[in-house]
Amino acid sequence: MKDFLFVFRNDRQGMPQGSPEELQAITQKWMDWVGGIAAQNKLVDRGNRLVANGKVVRPNNVVTDGPYTEIKELIGGYTLIKAESLDEATELAKGCPVLSFGGNVEVREINPL
């Protein structure tokens, strides 16, 4: 099995809004999806959500604030899974709840050193 990274991206305007109950229902969909991957023994690390702000280190150790919330697409979080192939990992990503509100999942194989 190989390790893969799911990177969750979403349009800032597409972020779910709603009552606490509606947001809890969305959270439950995420938990169910991740739980389904875990039930197949393919979950390496459930990952976490990421806060919107941080720092960017550029060449010559120039540090700037960022990423900026003015950008259209935000990286919202990540998950690590294992699968036999990129195609299998992609199939697992197709069930991700971020897709239901306009987001996307980048699927990348992790290349061990």
N, CA, C and O atoms as CSV, one atom per row, in Angstrom:
chain,resi,resn,atom,element,x,y,z
A,1,MET,N,N,0.843,-1.194,0.000
A,1,MET,CA,C,0.000,0.000,0.000
A,1,MET,C,C,0.877,1.242,0.000
A,1,MET,O,O,1.981,1.249,0.544
A,2,LYS,N,N,0.362,2.278,-0.617
A,2,LYS,CA,C,1.052,3.561,-0.676
A,2,LYS,C,C,0.286,4.576,0.168
A,2,LYS,O,O,-0.915,4.431,0.394
A,3,ASP,N,N,0.988,5.593,0.625
A,3,ASP,CA,C,0.348,6.680,1.373
A,3,ASP,C,C,-0.023,7.814,0.424
A,3,ASP,O,O,0.710,8.134,-0.511
A,4,PHE,N,N,-1.193,8.415,0.693
A,4,PHE,CA,C,-1.695,9.529,-0.108
A,4,PHE,C,C,-2.169,10.637,0.810
A,4,PHE,O,O,-2.615,10.399,1.933
A,5,LEU,N,N,-2.060,11.843,0.307
A,5,LEU,CA,C,-2.512,13.034,1.011
A,5,LEU,C,C,-3.747,13.572,0.302
A,5,LEU,O,O,-3.739,13.758,-0.915
A,6,PHE,N,N,-4.801,13.821,1.057
A,6,PHE,CA,C,-5.960,14.556,0.557
A,6,PHE,C,C,-5.830,15.981,1.070
A,6,PHE,O,O,-5.696,16.198,2.274
A,7,VAL,N,N,-5.868,16.946,0.173
A,7,VAL,CA,C,-5.858,18.359,0.535
A,7,VAL,C,C,-7.236,18.904,0.171
A,7,VAL,O,O,-7.661,18.829,-0.982
A,8,PHE,N,N,-7.928,19.453,1.168
A,8,PHE,CA,C,-9.289,19.941,0.965
A,8,PHE,C,C,-9.264,21.433,0.694
A,8,PHE,O,O,-8.747,22.216,1.492
A,9,ARG,N,N,-9.831,21.818,-0.446
A,9,ARG,CA,C,-9.899,23.227,-0.818
A,9,ARG,C,C,-11.356,23.611,-0.991
A,9,ARG,O,O,-12.201,22.796,-1.360
A,10,ASN,N,N,-11.625,24.890,-0.709
A,10,ASN,CA,C,-12.982,25.376,-0.862
A,10,ASN,C,C,-12.965,26.856,-1.195
A,10,ASN,O,O,-12.115,27.607,-0.716
A,11,ASP,N,N,-13.908,27.260,-2.016
A,11,ASP,CA,C,-14.115,28.672,-2.299
A,11,ASP,C,C,-14.613,29.325,-1.019
A,11,ASP,O,O,-15.531,28.818,-0.374
A,12,ARG,N,N,-14.020,30.429,-0.656
A,12,ARG,CA,C,-14.396,31.110,0.593
A,12,ARG,C,C,-15.888,31.385,0.674
A,12,ARG,O,O,-16.491,31.231,1.736
A,13,GLN,N,N,-16.493,31.795,-0.449
A,13,GLN,CA,C,-17.936,32.053,-0.445
A,13,GLN,C,C,-18.755,30.763,-0.359
A,13,GLN,O,O,-19.929,30.797,0.010
A,14,GLY,N,N,-18.140,29.629,-0.699
A,14,GLY,CA,C,-18.861,28.366,-0.672
A,14,GLY,C,C,-18.874,27.684,0.679
A,14,GLY,O,O,-19.459,26.611,0.826
A,15,MET,N,N,-18.240,28.288,1.665
A,15,MET,CA,C,-18.198,27.673,2.988
A,15,MET,C,C,-19.608,27.529,3.545
A,15,MET,O,O,-20.420,28.446,3.423
A,16,PRO,N,N,-19.901,26.397,4.149
A,16,PRO,CA,C,-21.242,26.190,4.688
A,16,PRO,C,C,-21.597,27.228,5.754
A,16,PRO,O,O,-20.787,27.571,6.616
A,17,GLN,N,N,-22.796,27.699,5.667
A,17,GLN,CA,C,-23.361,28.616,6.661
A,17,GLN,C,C,-24.627,27.945,7.184
A,17,GLN,O,O,-25.174,27.053,6.536
A,18,GLY,N,N,-25.074,28.358,8.312
A,18,GLY,CA,C,-26.328,27.795,8.795
A,18,GLY,C,C,-26.386,27.745,10.301
A,18,GLY,O,O,-25.518,28.246,11.017
A,19,SER,N,N,-27.443,27.121,10.738
A,19,SER,CA,C,-27.682,26.982,12.169
A,19,SER,C,C,-26.677,26.000,12.764
A,19,SER,O,O,-26.032,25.250,12.030
A,20,PRO,N,N,-26.543,26.002,14.074
A,20,PRO,CA,C,-25.665,25.003,14.708
A,20,PRO,C,C,-26.045,23.572,14.339
A,20,PRO,O,O,-25.174,22.714,14.195
A,21,GLU,N,N,-27.326,23.317,14.188
A,21,GLU,CA,C,-27.782,21.973,13.831
A,21,GLU,C,C,-27.332,21.605,12.418
A,21,GLU,O,O,-26.914,20.475,12.167
A,22,GLU,N,N,-27.423,22.582,11.485
A,22,GLU,CA,C,-27.000,22.324,10.110
A,22,GLU,C,C,-25.488,22.094,10.038
A,22,GLU,O,O,-25.017,21.210,9.323
A,23,LEU,N,N,-24.747,22.895,10.783
A,23,LEU,CA,C,-23.298,22.720,10.804
A,23,LEU,C,C,-22.909,21.391,11.458
A,23,LEU,O,O,-21.937,20.757,11.048
A,24,GLN,N,N,-23.663,20.976,12.467
A,24,GLN,CA,C,-23.421,19.677,13.104
A,24,GLN,C,C,-23.696,18.548,12.113
A,24,GLN,O,O,-22.982,17.545,12.109
A,25,ALA,N,N,-24.716,18.697,11.277
A,25,ALA,CA,C,-25.020,17.677,10.270
A,25,ALA,C,C,-23.875,17.561,9.263
A,25,ALA,O,O,-23.537,16.457,8.835
A,26,ILE,N,N,-23.283,18.684,8.886
A,26,ILE,CA,C,-22.140,18.659,7.965
A,26,ILE,C,C,-20.947,17.983,8.633
A,26,ILE,O,O,-20.253,17.179,8.011
A,27,THR,N,N,-20.713,18.313,9.898
A,27,THR,CA,C,-19.627,17.682,10.648
A,27,THR,C,C,-19.838,16.175,10.712
A,27,THR,O,O,-18.886,15.406,10.581
A,28,GLN,N,N,-21.077,15.754,10.912
A,28,GLN,CA,C,-21.376,14.321,10.972
A,28,GLN,C,C,-21.082,13.646,9.634
A,28,GLN,O,O,-20.601,12.513,9.614
A,29,LYS,N,N,-21.360,14.320,8.517
A,29,LYS,CA,C,-21.037,13.753,7.200
A,29,LYS,C,C,-19.532,13.531,7.068
A,29,LYS,O,O,-19.092,12.505,6.550
A,30,TRP,N,N,-18.737,14.510,7.544
A,30,TRP,CA,C,-17.285,14.350,7.510
A,30,TRP,C,C,-16.865,13.162,8.366
A,30,TRP,O,O,-16.047,12.346,7.941
A,31,MET,N,N,-17.416,13.063,9.555
A,31,MET,CA,C,-17.049,11.964,10.459
A,31,MET,C,C,-17.429,10.618,9.860
A,31,MET,O,O,-16.678,9.650,9.977
A,32,ASP,N,N,-18.591,10.552,9.219
A,32,ASP,CA,C,-19.027,9.306,8.586
A,32,ASP,C,C,-18.109,8.929,7.430
A,32,ASP,O,O,-17.752,7.762,7.271
A,33,TRP,N,N,-17.725,9.918,6.623
A,33,TRP,CA,C,-16.847,9.656,5.481
A,33,TRP,C,C,-15.479,9.159,5.964
A,33,TRP,O,O,-14.976,8.151,5.468
A,34,VAL,N,N,-14.883,9.860,6.922
A,34,VAL,CA,C,-13.588,9.441,7.462
A,34,VAL,C,C,-13.729,8.082,8.152
A,34,VAL,O,O,-12.844,7.234,8.032
A,35,GLY,N,N,-14.819,7.873,8.865
A,35,GLY,CA,C,-15.059,6.593,9.518
A,35,GLY,C,C,-15.154,5.449,8.525
A,35,GLY,O,O,-14.707,4.339,8.813
A,36,GLY,N,N,-15.737,5.710,7.348
A,36,GLY,CA,C,-15.815,4.689,6.307
A,36,GLY,C,C,-14.436,4.301,5.794
A,36,GLY,O,O,-14.173,3.128,5.526
A,37,ILE,N,N,-13.563,5.281,5.659
A,37,ILE,CA,C,-12.185,4.995,5.235
A,37,ILE,C,C,-11.470,4.214,6.329
A,37,ILE,O,O,-10.745,3.262,6.039
A,38,ALA,N,N,-11.666,4.608,7.581
A,38,ALA,CA,C,-11.043,3.901,8.706
A,38,ALA,C,C,-11.548,2.460,8.783
A,38,ALA,O,O,-10.775,1.550,9.083
A,39,ALA,N,N,-12.828,2.248,8.518
A,39,ALA,CA,C,-13.400,0.905,8.581
A,39,ALA,C,C,-12.762,-0.029,7.544
A,39,ALA,O,O,-12.762,-1.248,7.714
A,40,GLN,N,N,-12.226,0.550,6.479
A,40,GLN,CA,C,-11.527,-0.233,5.455
A,40,GLN,C,C,-10.039,-0.396,5.787
A,40,GLN,O,O,-9.277,-0.959,5.003
A,41,ASN,N,N,-9.640,0.106,6.959
A,41,ASN,CA,C,-8.249,0.079,7.409
A,41,ASN,C,C,-7.332,0.829,6.444
A,41,ASN,O,O,-6.206,0.406,6.182
A,42,LYS,N,N,-7.845,1.970,5.912
A,42,LYS,CA,C,-7.071,2.768,4.966
A,42,LYS,C,C,-6.778,4.171,5.490
A,42,LYS,O,O,-6.222,4.996,4.765
A,43,LEU,N,N,-7.140,4.445,6.724
A,43,LEU,CA,C,-6.888,5.761,7.300
A,43,LEU,C,C,-5.534,5.749,8.001
A,43,LEU,O,O,-5.294,4.929,8.888
A,44,VAL,N,N,-4.653,6.660,7.601
A,44,VAL,CA,C,-3.348,6.794,8.236
A,44,VAL,C,C,-3.429,7.849,9.334
A,44,VAL,O,O,-2.981,7.620,10.458
A,45,ASP,N,N,-4.009,9.017,9.002
A,45,ASP,CA,C,-4.154,10.125,9.947
A,45,ASP,C,C,-5.352,10.941,9.491
A,45,ASP,O,O,-5.395,11.401,8.350
A,46,ARG,N,N,-6.312,11.121,10.365
A,46,ARG,CA,C,-7.520,11.855,9.969
A,46,ARG,C,C,-7.222,13.302,9.638
A,46,ARG,O,O,-8.044,13.974,9.015
A,47,GLY,N,N,-6.057,13.798,10.043
A,47,GLY,CA,C,-5.681,15.170,9.754
A,47,GLY,C,C,-6.463,16.151,10.600
A,47,GLY,O,O,-7.003,15.795,11.648
A,48,ASN,N,N,-6.519,17.387,10.138
A,48,ASN,CA,C,-7.212,18.445,10.860
A,48,ASN,C,C,-7.615,19.548,9.913
A,48,ASN,O,O,-7.169,19.617,8.768
A,49,ARG,N,N,-8.470,20.410,10.425
A,49,ARG,CA,C,-8.786,21.645,9.719
A,49,ARG,C,C,-7.629,22.609,9.941
A,49,ARG,O,O,-6.899,22.504,10.927
A,50,LEU,N,N,-7.472,23.539,9.026
A,50,LEU,CA,C,-6.417,24.542,9.147
A,50,LEU,C,C,-7.043,25.916,9.348
A,50,LEU,O,O,-8.079,26.226,8.760
A,51,VAL,N,N,-6.408,26.738,10.180
A,51,VAL,CA,C,-6.891,28.110,10.343
A,51,VAL,C,C,-6.528,28.897,9.086
A,51,VAL,O,O,-5.635,28.497,8.338
A,52,ALA,N,N,-7.208,30.003,8.854
A,52,ALA,CA,C,-7.059,30.743,7.608
A,52,ALA,C,C,-5.766,31.541,7.514
A,52,ALA,O,O,-5.297,31.806,6.407
A,53,ASN,N,N,-5.177,31.931,8.636
A,53,ASN,CA,C,-3.980,32.776,8.546
A,53,ASN,C,C,-2.741,32.003,8.954
A,53,ASN,O,O,-2.825,30.932,9.556
A,54,GLY,N,N,-1.583,32.568,8.616
A,54,GLY,CA,C,-0.316,31.945,8.942
A,54,GLY,C,C,0.819,32.810,8.441
A,54,GLY,O,O,0.677,34.030,8.348
A,55,LYS,N,N,1.924,32.206,8.122
A,55,LYS,CA,C,3.098,32.891,7.577
A,55,LYS,C,C,3.561,32.130,6.345
A,55,LYS,O,O,3.345,30.924,6.219
A,56,VAL,N,N,4.208,32.866,5.434
A,56,VAL,CA,C,4.809,32.271,4.253
A,56,VAL,C,C,6.294,32.610,4.278
A,56,VAL,O,O,6.671,33.777,4.385
A,57,VAL,N,N,7.138,31.580,4.179
A,57,VAL,CA,C,8.584,31.777,4.130
A,57,VAL,C,C,9.009,31.638,2.668
A,57,VAL,O,O,8.739,30.624,2.026
A,58,ARG,N,N,9.673,32.664,2.158
A,58,ARG,CA,C,10.109,32.713,0.763
A,58,ARG,C,C,11.638,32.644,0.711
A,58,ARG,O,O,12.298,32.708,1.748
A,59,PRO,N,N,12.200,32.513,-0.499
A,59,PRO,CA,C,13.659,32.479,-0.609
A,59,PRO,C,C,14.311,33.646,0.129
A,59,PRO,O,O,13.720,34.714,0.283
A,60,ASN,N,N,15.526,33.417,0.574
A,60,ASN,CA,C,16.299,34.393,1.351
A,60,ASN,C,C,15.661,34.675,2.704
A,60,ASN,O,O,15.897,35.727,3.299
A,61,ASN,N,N,14.850,33.735,3.191
A,61,ASN,CA,C,14.197,33.826,4.491
A,61,ASN,C,C,13.325,35.065,4.657
A,61,ASN,O,O,13.222,35.617,5.753
A,62,VAL,N,N,12.702,35.497,3.575
A,62,VAL,CA,C,11.731,36.583,3.643
A,62,VAL,C,C,10.420,35.977,4.152
A,62,VAL,O,O,9.886,35.041,3.557
A,63,VAL,N,N,9.913,36.522,5.255
A,63,VAL,CA,C,8.688,36.015,5.870
A,63,VAL,C,C,7.595,37.062,5.706
A,63,VAL,O,O,7.778,38.234,6.037
A,64,THR,N,N,6.451,36.614,5.187
A,64,THR,CA,C,5.308,37.511,5.029
A,64,THR,C,C,4.094,36.894,5.695
A,64,THR,O,O,4.047,35.686,5.927
A,65,ASP,N,N,3.121,37.720,5.999
A,65,ASP,CA,C,1.848,37.201,6.468
A,65,ASP,C,C,1.185,36.482,5.308
A,65,ASP,O,O,1.427,36.798,4.143
A,66,GLY,N,N,0.359,35.527,5.636
A,66,GLY,CA,C,-0.355,34.814,4.585
A,66,GLY,C,C,-0.644,33.409,5.045
A,66,GLY,O,O,-0.220,33.035,6.138
A,67,PRO,N,N,-1.325,32.634,4.288
A,67,PRO,CA,C,-2.009,33.049,3.067
A,67,PRO,C,C,-3.116,34.039,3.392
A,67,PRO,O,O,-3.604,34.087,4.521
A,68,TYR,N,N,-3.499,34.804,2.427
A,68,TYR,CA,C,-4.471,35.866,2.659
A,68,TYR,C,C,-5.890,35.376,2.445
A,68,TYR,O,O,-6.164,34.609,1.522
A,69,THR,N,N,-6.786,35.827,3.304
A,69,THR,CA,C,-8.179,35.403,3.196
A,69,THR,C,C,-8.872,36.037,1.997
A,69,THR,O,O,-9.998,35.659,1.671
A,70,GLU,N,N,-8.223,36.995,1.332
A,70,GLU,CA,C,-8.803,37.591,0.136
A,70,GLU,C,C,-8.730,36.654,-1.062
A,70,GLU,O,O,-9.436,36.852,-2.050
A,71,ILE,N,N,-7.880,35.637,-0.978
A,71,ILE,CA,C,-7.791,34.721,-2.101
A,71,ILE,C,C,-9.096,33.957,-2.232
A,71,ILE,O,O,-9.828,33.782,-1.257
A,72,LYS,N,N,-9.377,33.508,-3.430
A,72,LYS,CA,C,-10.650,32.844,-3.675
A,72,LYS,C,C,-10.716,31.455,-3.036
A,72,LYS,O,O,-11.718,31.099,-2.416
A,73,GLU,N,N,-9.663,30.685,-3.187
A,73,GLU,CA,C,-9.688,29.302,-2.742
A,73,GLU,C,C,-8.797,29.121,-1.517
A,73,GLU,O,O,-7.631,29.516,-1.526
A,74,LEU,N,N,-9.339,28.534,-0.489
A,74,LEU,CA,C,-8.598,28.299,0.749
A,74,LEU,C,C,-8.336,26.813,0.933
A,74,LEU,O,O,-9.169,25.979,0.578
A,75,ILE,N,N,-7.175,26.486,1.489
A,75,ILE,CA,C,-6.920,25.110,1.911
A,75,ILE,C,C,-7.514,24.982,3.297
A,75,ILE,O,O,-7.101,25.667,4.232
A,76,GLY,N,N,-8.487,24.100,3.417
A,76,GLY,CA,C,-9.207,23.982,4.675
A,76,GLY,C,C,-8.706,22.890,5.591
A,76,GLY,O,O,-8.973,22.925,6.792
A,77,GLY,N,N,-7.978,21.907,5.048
A,77,GLY,CA,C,-7.511,20.815,5.882
A,77,GLY,C,C,-6.885,19.717,5.051
A,77,GLY,O,O,-6.675,19.868,3.847
A,78,TYR,N,N,-6.590,18.608,5.710
A,78,TYR,CA,C,-5.915,17.494,5.049
A,78,TYR,C,C,-6.242,16.192,5.768
A,78,TYR,O,O,-6.680,16.193,6.918
A,79,THR,N,N,-6.025,15.095,5.077
A,79,THR,CA,C,-6.144,13.749,5.632
A,79,THR,C,C,-5.102,12.879,4.947
A,79,THR,O,O,-4.802,13.082,3.771
A,80,LEU,N,N,-4.553,11.918,5.664
A,80,LEU,CA,C,-3.621,10.950,5.093
A,80,LEU,C,C,-4.306,9.590,5.042
A,80,LEU,O,O,-4.878,9.127,6.029
A,81,ILE,N,N,-4.236,8.959,3.869
A,81,ILE,CA,C,-4.836,7.631,3.715
A,81,ILE,C,C,-3.818,6.699,3.065
A,81,ILE,O,O,-2.749,7.133,2.636
A,82,LYS,N,N,-4.161,5.419,2.999
A,82,LYS,CA,C,-3.342,4.481,2.250
A,82,LYS,C,C,-4.237,3.776,1.236
A,82,LYS,O,O,-5.406,3.498,1.500
A,83,ALA,N,N,-3.662,3.499,0.078
A,83,ALA,CA,C,-4.401,2.844,-1.003
A,83,ALA,C,C,-3.385,2.133,-1.895
A,83,ALA,O,O,-2.185,2.396,-1.829
A,84,GLU,N,N,-3.881,1.252,-2.705
A,84,GLU,CA,C,-3.010,0.517,-3.621
A,84,GLU,C,C,-2.520,1.388,-4.766
A,84,GLU,O,O,-1.429,1.165,-5.290
A,85,SER,N,N,-3.325,2.390,-5.165
A,85,SER,CA,C,-2.975,3.185,-6.338
A,85,SER,C,C,-3.605,4.571,-6.245
A,85,SER,O,O,-4.465,4.827,-5.402
A,86,LEU,N,N,-3.162,5.447,-7.122
A,86,LEU,CA,C,-3.755,6.781,-7.222
A,86,LEU,C,C,-5.232,6.674,-7.589
A,86,LEU,O,O,-6.053,7.443,-7.088
A,87,ASP,N,N,-5.574,5.729,-8.457
A,87,ASP,CA,C,-6.976,5.548,-8.836
A,87,ASP,C,C,-7.833,5.155,-7.634
A,87,ASP,O,O,-8.939,5.670,-7.469
A,88,GLU,N,N,-7.334,4.251,-6.796
A,88,GLU,CA,C,-8.090,3.845,-5.609
A,88,GLU,C,C,-8.242,5.018,-4.635
A,88,GLU,O,O,-9.316,5.233,-4.074
A,89,ALA,N,N,-7.161,5.769,-4.442
A,89,ALA,CA,C,-7.228,6.928,-3.554
A,89,ALA,C,C,-8.228,7.951,-4.086
A,89,ALA,O,O,-8.980,8.548,-3.314
A,90,THR,N,N,-8.238,8.151,-5.389
A,90,THR,CA,C,-9.176,9.087,-6.011
A,90,THR,C,C,-10.614,8.635,-5.786
A,90,THR,O,O,-11.485,9.465,-5.527
A,91,GLU,N,N,-10.872,7.350,-5.879
A,91,GLU,CA,C,-12.224,6.835,-5.624
A,91,GLU,C,C,-12.651,7.127,-4.188
A,91,GLU,O,O,-13.801,7.492,-3.946
A,92,LEU,N,N,-11.734,6.970,-3.238
A,92,LEU,CA,C,-12.055,7.273,-1.844
A,92,LEU,C,C,-12.368,8.760,-1.673
A,92,LEU,O,O,-13.242,9.123,-0.887
A,93,ALA,N,N,-11.666,9.608,-2.396
A,93,ALA,CA,C,-11.879,11.056,-2.295
A,93,ALA,C,C,-13.234,11.483,-2.848
A,93,ALA,O,O,-13.762,12.522,-2.453
A,94,LYS,N,N,-13.793,10.707,-3.741
A,94,LYS,CA,C,-15.071,11.073,-4.371
A,94,LYS,C,C,-16.224,11.162,-3.380
A,94,LYS,O,O,-17.246,11.773,-3.693
A,95,GLY,N,N,-16.092,10.575,-2.202
A,95,GLY,CA,C,-17.139,10.646,-1.191
A,95,GLY,C,C,-16.994,11.810,-0.234
A,95,GLY,O,O,-17.794,11.946,0.692
A,96,CYS,N,N,-15.994,12.654,-0.435
A,96,CYS,CA,C,-15.711,13.739,0.510
A,96,CYS,C,C,-16.826,14.780,0.546
A,96,CYS,O,O,-17.267,15.244,-0.506
A,97,PRO,N,N,-17.286,15.152,1.732
A,97,PRO,CA,C,-18.353,16.145,1.864
A,97,PRO,C,C,-18.015,17.520,1.292
A,97,PRO,O,O,-18.932,18.268,0.954
A,98,VAL,N,N,-16.740,17.884,1.168
A,98,VAL,CA,C,-16.394,19.203,0.627
A,98,VAL,C,C,-16.924,19.363,-0.800
A,98,VAL,O,O,-17.188,20.478,-1.248
A,99,LEU,N,N,-17.076,18.255,-1.498
A,99,LEU,CA,C,-17.571,18.307,-2.874
A,99,LEU,C,C,-19.018,18.781,-2.937
A,99,LEU,O,O,-19.439,19.361,-3.938
A,100,SER,N,N,-19.774,18.540,-1.882
A,100,SER,CA,C,-21.198,18.907,-1.880
A,100,SER,C,C,-21.428,20.405,-1.748
A,100,SER,O,O,-22.537,20.877,-1.996
A,101,PHE,N,N,-20.396,21.169,-1.359
A,101,PHE,CA,C,-20.578,22.618,-1.305
A,101,PHE,C,C,-19.522,23.356,-2.123
A,101,PHE,O,O,-19.066,24.435,-1.744
A,102,GLY,N,N,-19.138,22.748,-3.263
A,102,GLY,CA,C,-18.310,23.437,-4.239
A,102,GLY,C,C,-16.818,23.325,-4.051
A,102,GLY,O,O,-16.063,23.922,-4.818
A,103,GLY,N,N,-16.363,22.583,-3.060
A,103,GLY,CA,C,-14.932,22.436,-2.838
A,103,GLY,C,C,-14.339,21.333,-3.688
A,103,GLY,O,O,-15.028,20.731,-4.513
A,104,ASN,N,N,-13.055,21.069,-3.483
A,104,ASN,CA,C,-12.399,19.996,-4.213
A,104,ASN,C,C,-11.373,19.319,-3.321
A,104,ASN,O,O,-10.973,19.850,-2.285
A,105,VAL,N,N,-10.963,18.145,-3.745
A,105,VAL,CA,C,-9.966,17.369,-3.017
A,105,VAL,C,C,-8.793,17.116,-3.960
A,105,VAL,O,O,-8.959,16.518,-5.024
A,106,GLU,N,N,-7.623,17.569,-3.566
A,106,GLU,CA,C,-6.406,17.256,-4.304
A,106,GLU,C,C,-5.874,15.956,-3.727
A,106,GLU,O,O,-5.726,15.831,-2.512
A,107,VAL,N,N,-5.588,14.995,-4.582
A,107,VAL,CA,C,-5.098,13.681,-4.166
A,107,VAL,C,C,-3.657,13.574,-4.628
A,107,VAL,O,O,-3.378,13.654,-5.824
A,108,ARG,N,N,-2.728,13.393,-3.676
A,108,ARG,CA,C,-1.303,13.319,-4.002
A,108,ARG,C,C,-0.665,12.120,-3.311
A,108,ARG,O,O,-0.873,11.889,-2.120
A,109,GLU,N,N,0.117,11.359,-4.079
A,109,GLU,CA,C,0.873,10.269,-3.477
A,109,GLU,C,C,2.051,10.854,-2.706
A,109,GLU,O,O,2.690,11.804,-3.158
A,110,ILE,N,N,2.330,10.282,-1.546
A,110,ILE,CA,C,3.464,10.704,-0.738
A,110,ILE,C,C,4.659,9.852,-1.143
A,110,ILE,O,O,4.604,8.623,-1.095
A,111,ASN,N,N,5.715,10.505,-1.534
A,111,ASN,CA,C,6.920,9.828,-1.997
A,111,ASN,C,C,7.869,9.681,-0.810
A,111,ASN,O,O,8.458,10.668,-0.368
A,112,PRO,N,N,8.025,8.459,-0.286
A,112,PRO,CA,C,8.912,8.281,0.867
A,112,PRO,C,C,10.357,8.549,0.472
A,112,PRO,O,O,10.775,8.251,-0.647
A,113,LEU,N,N,11.096,9.102,1.383
A,113,LEU,CA,C,12.523,9.386,1.112
A,113,LEU,C,C,13.343,8.138,1.148
A,113,LEU,O,O,14.555,8.190,0.944
